[in-house]
Amino acid sequence: MKDLMNVSETKRNRKSLRNSGTSAEAVLWTVLKNRQVEGLKFRRQQGVGPYIVDFYCPELRLAIELDGQVHINTEREEHDNARSEYLAKVAGITVLRFENKEVFCNQGLIISSICEFKESKK
């Protein structure tokens, strides 16, 4: 598993994504950083094999993905599903997906989903 994380081939892309993230990612990061949610450590733009996830909690093996309008089409949905399947099967990571608007309108949903996932792992 360790050899899947932050492979050198994705380093430039990870850095670019951290430096040019969406406003939704920036807002959610202010909530997730510094162990503010249930004492859980999250990382931004974590590489997992050939993919990069928006946020990753190593303790729970949980990825949080924020989806904007670009994700609302069949082709993108198929790509996202294949990606989630890879993360689950190869890396043992569960993906929780939220629309960008949830960050602005309903952060409680995101936080409660993380807390519920943590409880389910006990």
C-alpha positions in Angstrom: 0.0 0.0 0.0 2.8 2.4 0.9 4.2 2.2 -2.6 0.9 3.4 -4.0 0.9 6.7 -2.1 2.3 9.9 -3.6 4.1 8.2 -6.5 6.6 10.5 -8.1 4.8 10.5 -11.4 1.9 12.5 -9.8 4.1 14.9 -7.8 3.9 17.9 -10.2 0.1 17.4 -10.7 -0.5 17.1 -6.9 1.4 20.4 -6.3 -0.5 22.1 -9.1 -3.8 21.0 -7.7 -2.9 22.2 -4.2 -1.9 25.6 -5.6 -5.0 26.0 -7.8 -7.7 24.3 -5.9 -11.4 25.2 -6.2 -13.0 27.6 -3.7 -15.0 24.6 -2.3 -11.8 22.8 -1.7 -10.3 25.8 0.1 -13.3 26.2 2.3 -13.5 22.5 3.2 -9.8 22.4 3.9 -10.3 25.1 6.6 -12.7 22.6 8.3 -10.6 19.5 7.9 -7.1 20.7 8.6 -5.4 20.6 12.0 -7.5 17.6 13.2 -10.7 19.7 13.7 -13.1 16.9 12.8 -13.0 14.1 15.4 -9.3 14.5 15.8 -8.7 13.0 12.4 -5.7 14.0 10.2 -6.5 14.8 6.6 -4.2 15.4 3.7 -4.9 17.5 0.7 -4.4 16.2 -2.9 -3.1 12.8 -1.8 -1.7 10.6 -4.6 -3.0 7.0 -4.6 -1.5 5.0 -7.5 -2.3 6.9 -10.7 -5.0 9.0 -9.0 -5.1 12.1 -6.8 -7.9 12.4 -4.2 -9.0 15.8 -2.9 -8.7 14.9 0.8 -7.5 11.7 2.5 -7.6 10.4 6.0 -5.0 7.7 6.5 -6.5 6.5 9.8 -9.8 5.7 8.3 -8.6 5.0 4.7 -11.2 7.5 3.7 -11.1 9.8 0.7 -13.3 12.9 0.4 -14.0 14.0 -3.2 -15.7 17.2 -4.2 -17.5 17.2 -7.5 -18.5 20.3 -9.5 -20.6 20.7 -12.6 -18.0 18.9 -14.7 -18.9 15.7 -13.0 -22.5 15.8 -14.1 -22.3 13.8 -17.3 -22.3 10.1 -18.1 -18.7 9.9 -19.2 -17.3 11.6 -16.1 -19.6 9.6 -13.9 -18.2 6.4 -15.4 -14.6 7.6 -14.8 -15.4 8.5 -11.2 -17.0 5.1 -10.6 -13.9 3.3 -12.1 -11.7 5.5 -10.0 -13.6 4.7 -6.8 -13.5 1.0 -7.6 -9.8 1.1 -8.1 -9.3 3.0 -4.8 -11.5 0.4 -2.9 -10.1 -2.8 -4.5 -6.4 -1.9 -4.8 -5.9 0.5 -1.9 -8.7 -0.4 0.5 -9.9 3.3 0.4 -13.6 4.3 0.7 -14.6 7.4 -1.2 -17.3 9.8 0.0 -18.4 12.2 -2.7 -20.1 15.5 -2.2 -21.1 18.3 -4.6 -19.2 21.5 -4.2 -22.5 23.3 -3.2 -22.6 21.1 0.0 -19.4 22.8 1.2 -21.2 26.2 1.1 -24.7 25.2 2.0 -24.4 22.1 4.2 -21.0 21.5 5.8 -22.8 19.7 8.6 -23.7 16.9 6.1 -20.0 16.4 5.2 -18.9 16.4 8.8 -21.6 14.1 10.0 -20.9 11.7 7.1 -17.2 11.6 8.2 -18.3 11.0 11.8 -20.7 8.2 10.8 -18.0 6.6 8.7 -15.6 6.7 11.7 -18.2 5.1 13.9 -18.9 2.4 11.4 -15.2 1.4 11.5 -15.2 0.7 15.2 
